[in-house]
Amino acid sequence: MKTTTTRASPSAVASGVFKIGGDLPVHRLGFGAMRITGPGIWGEPKDPAAARRLLRKVVDLGVNLIDTADSYGPEVSERLIAEALHPYPRSLVIATKGGLTRSGPEQWHPVGRPEYLRQCVELSLRRLRLDCIDLYQLHRFDPKVPAAETLGALKDLQQAGKIRHLGLSEVSVKEIEQARKIVPIVSVQNLYNLGNRQSEAALAYCTKHNLGFIPWFPLAAGDMARKGGALDEAAKHHGATVAQLALAWLLQKSPVILPIPGTASIEHLVENTGAVNVSLTSGEWAEIEQSAGQR
């Protein structure tokens, strides 16, 4: 049986709702604001006005979860979000991250010292024009700093009212469990997509404990996306694009998954949002998963 997309105008509202931390409802299809910066996630975008228009279109399409980080630019992504969207709609959740420093394009270095993270949070609050960050994620653990010290600093900031909820990024199940002994954790942001499922164990843990799972690089479909590949053929069969199929697969994989596809193009943004209109049977998804796993 051939199942295909509907013709309805795309809206992230149709992706369903997940409550981060049990009290922060967001539409499950979000937006990742990494690529609104310059090349190498460094410096200003070529057209800052276009980046601001893109961000306003994000909200127009029903997206109310925007993921960013102080290291995107650095600082550029957070500042553009505030310039484009402040004062924010009441339902908009801006999740940001700290704990990575930048020395140049594509250069990322973890720093988990408590005093550094306190500074990160204060500066993110200032750039985003917020009194409290709804979801603050530790971008990476610093191997030179005990995790208890890093998380302890974030716990203090949470208790001070600077942070509402805390999340982790690129962590194992063991690291999630250890972190939860120190501070409440509500989300995990790991590399995960149809072509790379190395975080399957972390996803299963998040699903079991109702923690939001935010897959970064959600559209990295690898060889499957090439012309004539498994995903390309399936997308054509179901009247969708490869990007829409990859995102729809994530949405149906687990109710805690919150995909955050990023783009600097309004055209691609609208296309990505169209993933909410893709509807396949469980058997069809299983066939796509099997084909993907063979490549």
N, C-alpha and C positions, 0 to 999 in steps of 0.2 A: 504493500500500500504506500502510495506517495503522499507524504505530509509536507506541507509547505508553509511559508510565512503568510500572515494576513496582510491586508492592504492598509491597515490603520496607521495613522501618523504615529511615529515612535514617541514614547514617553517613558522615562525611567520609572514612573509610578507603577507601570505594569510589571516591573521586575519583582514586586512584592516588598514586604517590610521585614527588617530585622531590628531588634532592639539591642543596641550595643550596651553592655553592662546591665541589661534588663530594663533600662529606663530612658534610653536614647534612641528613638525610632528613626531609621533611615531607609530610603529606598535602596534595594540591594545592588543595583547597578550604579556605581559611583564614577568619579573622574579622578585620574591621576595627573597632577599639575607639574610633573617633572619637565615635560617637553615644551613648556611655554617659555623656557629660558633660551640662551644662545647655544651654539654647537658645543658638544661635549658637556652639556648641562652646566655651562660656564658663561657668565656675563649676561648682558641684556639680549632679548630677542631682536631679530632684525626689524620687526615692526611692533613695538610695544602697544600701540593702539589696537592692532589686530588681535593681540593676545588678550587685551581687556574685552574686546567684543566677543571673543571665543568664550571667555569665562562667563559673560552674561548669557550667552547662548546655552551654556551648560545648565544654568539654573532654569532657563526657559523650557528646557527639555525634561524638567522634572527631577533632575539630579539634585540630591540634597546631602551628598557626602563627597567632599573634595579632600583628596589626600595630597599633602605637600611635605616639605622638609626645609629646615633652615639651610641645608647644604645645597639646595637646588638654586644654583646661580653663582655663588651662594647668596642667599637673602632675596634674590630677585623674585622667585616664585611667590613667596609669602607677601612681598610688597605689592606685586601686581594683583593678587587676590583682593587685598584690602582696597586698592585703588579702584578696582572694577566693581566690587560688590558691597562695600561698606557704605551705609549701615546694612547689615546682613538680614536676609529674610529670617523670620523666627525659627523656621524648621531646618535651616542650613547648619550642617555640622562640618567644621573644618578640622581635619585631623592633621597634625604636623609631627615631625620627628626631629630628634637631636641626638648627637653622639658621634657624628662624623665631621671631620674637618676637610677642607679642600685646599690643595696647593696649586691646582691647575686643572685644565680640562681633563675629564675622566680620571682624576686622581681623588681617592677616597681613603681617609685614615681615621680609624676609630679612636676616640678619646672619651673615657668614661669617668674622669675625675669629678668628684662631687661639685667642686667649685666651678668647673667648666659647665656642667649641666645646669647648675643654678643660673649661670649667665645665659645659657642657651634659652632657657624657658623665659626669662625676663625679656630678652630681646625679641623672641617670637611673639610674645604678648604685645610688645610695642609695635612691631611691624604689622601684625594682623589686626591691631586696634581692638584687642580683647581684654577683658578682665580675668577670664578663665578659659583655658583651652579644653574643649570637650573631650578630645582624645589625643593624648601625647604618647608617642611611641619611641622607645629606645631604638635608634637606628641600627646599632650593632653593639654587642658586648665588647669591651676593651680587654684583651688578654693580659694587659699590664695592671689592671685594676680589679680587685676582688668584686664579684658581682654584688655581694651584699652592700658594699659601699656605694656603688652606682645606684642600685635600686633603693637604698636607704635615702639617698638625696632626693630621688623622685617621690618617694613616699612622704618626705617632709614637705615638698612643694604641693603635693596633693592635699595634705592636711592643712596647709596654709591657704587653700582655696585657689591656688594658681592653676591646678589641673583637676579636671573632673574624673576622667578615667585614664588608665594606663595600659599600653600595649607593648608588644615586643616585635622585633623584626629579625628574620633569618635565624631561627632558633630550632633546636631539637626538642623532642618531647621531654627529655631529662631536664633541659634548661627551663622549659615552661613550668614543670613541676617544682623545681627549686625556687624559681622566681615567685611562684604563688605562695610559698611558705613565708615570703618576706612582705609582699604587697599584693593586693588584688589585681589580677590581670584579666582584661576583658577581650583582648584581640591579639592575633598573631598575623604578621605580614611576611610571608615567605614566597620564594620563587615557586611558581606552580602554574602549569598550563597543560593543554592536551598533549603536547610533545615532550614535556618534562614533568614527571610526576614523582620526583624524588622526595617531596614533602608529604607523601601519602600518609605516613604515620602521624605527622603533626596535624594534618587535616582530620584524621579519624579522632584524634584526641580532642580537637576543638569541637567537632560535631557532638561527641559524647558529653562534653562539659558546657555546650552552648556558648563557646567563645567565638567571636567573629573571626573568620579566616579571610584575610585580604591578600589575594594572590597578586604579586607584582610580576610584570612582564607577561600579562595574561594572554597576549596575542602572539607570543613567540611559538608559532606552530612548526617551525623548522622545515624539513623536507616535505612534510605533509601539505604545505601550502603551495608548493611549486605546481606549475601547470601540469595537469594530468595526475597529480598526487592524490592520495586518499581523501584528504579534506577538500581539495578542489573539486573532485568529482562529486562528493556528497553535497557540497554547497550548491553546485549546479542542479543536482537532482531535486533539491528541496527549495529551489528558488531563492537562495540566500547567498550572501558573500562569505568568503572564508572567515573573515573577522567576525561576522554575525554568528556563524556556526560555532566558532571557538568560544565566544562569550556565552552563547546559549548553553553549550556543554557545561561550562562552569556553573551557571545558574541552576541547572538541574542536578548537578553532582551532589550538592549538599545544601541544606537550607541556611547554613551559617556562612556560606561563601559570599563575599562582597567584592566582585570584580571592579577594578579601577583602571580601565583602559585610558591611556593618555594619547593626546595628539595636539598638534598645533594648527590643525585644519578643521574648519567648521564642517566641511563636506564629510570628512572622516568621522567627526563627532556624531553627526546625524546618522551616518551609516552604522556606527557602533551601537547607538541607542536602538536601532532597529532589531538588535538581537532579542529584545523582549518579545518580538512578534514571531520568533521561530519556535515551532512546536513539532517535535518528533516523538515517536513511540519509544518505549524503553528498549525494545528490540533493535530499533534503528540506532539509538545511542550506543548500545552494546557493540553493534557491528562497527561503528566508527571508532570506538575505543580499541577494539581488537585490531583493526587495520592500522591505527596509529601506533600501537604497541609493536607491530611487526617491522616498523621502519627504523 
